[in-house]
């Protein structure tokens, strides 16, 4: 079974302290599912901490063991990160 989780969250940019809105898509590995509550709890601290988008993408991929795509816009530049 393939499952795709799509969520929105915020984080603080370490470079200029700007608050960035992110969208993430987490693809399940096909062997199990993830509780929505676990995803929400995991990203909750991103709003209080400084992270680069690339690091957030890696953290999500490590935690949920699947392909992760994140989207963000920083200073007018749209950024897409993918970890398979």
N, C-alpha and C positions, 0 to 999 in steps of 0.2 A: 504494500500500500504506500502510495506517495502522498505526503501531506505538505502543504505550503502555509506557513504562518507569516502574516504581514502585520507589522506594527509601526507605530510612530513614537518617538521619544526625543529628548533633548540632551545635550551635553555641552560642557564648557570647553572652548578651544584653548589649549595651552599657550598658543602664540599671542593672541590678542584679547583673550578672556571673553570673546563674543559667545553668546549662547546660540548654538546651532541646532536647527530642527533636522532630525534624521528620519528616514524611512528604512526599515530593514525587512528583508524577506529571508526567512529561514526555511530551507527545504529539508524535510526529514530524510533520514538515510534509508527509509523503506522498511526497516525492521521494527520500529517502535514509534510511539507518539510521545509528544511532550505536553504537559499540562500548561494551559495558558497562564495559570497563576505562577508557575515556575519561570516562565519567560518574563512576565511583568515584574516579578521580584528581582530577577537578575538585572534588568535594565534600570530599575528604580534608582540605583546609586549613580548612574551616569549623569543624572541631572545635577548632582552635587559635586561631581569630580571633573577634573580636566582630563580630556582624552582626545587624541587624534583619531580621525575616522578610521584610518587603517588599523589602529589598535583595537578599536571597538569591534570592527569586523572580525578580527582574529579572535578576540575574546568570545564573541558569539559562536563562531565556528568551533572553537575548542569546547565550549560548554555544551552545545547542543549537537555536536557530531554530525554535521551535515553541511551542505553548501549554503553559504550566506552571501547575500548581496545587500550592500547599504548604499543609500543615496543621501547626499547632503548638498547644501549650497553655502559656500563660504566666500564672503566678499564678492558676491555676484558670479562666482565660479562654481558650476555644477560638478560634483564629484561622484563617481560610482566606483565602489570597491567590491571585488568578488574574491571569495575564497572557496575553493571546491573541496 
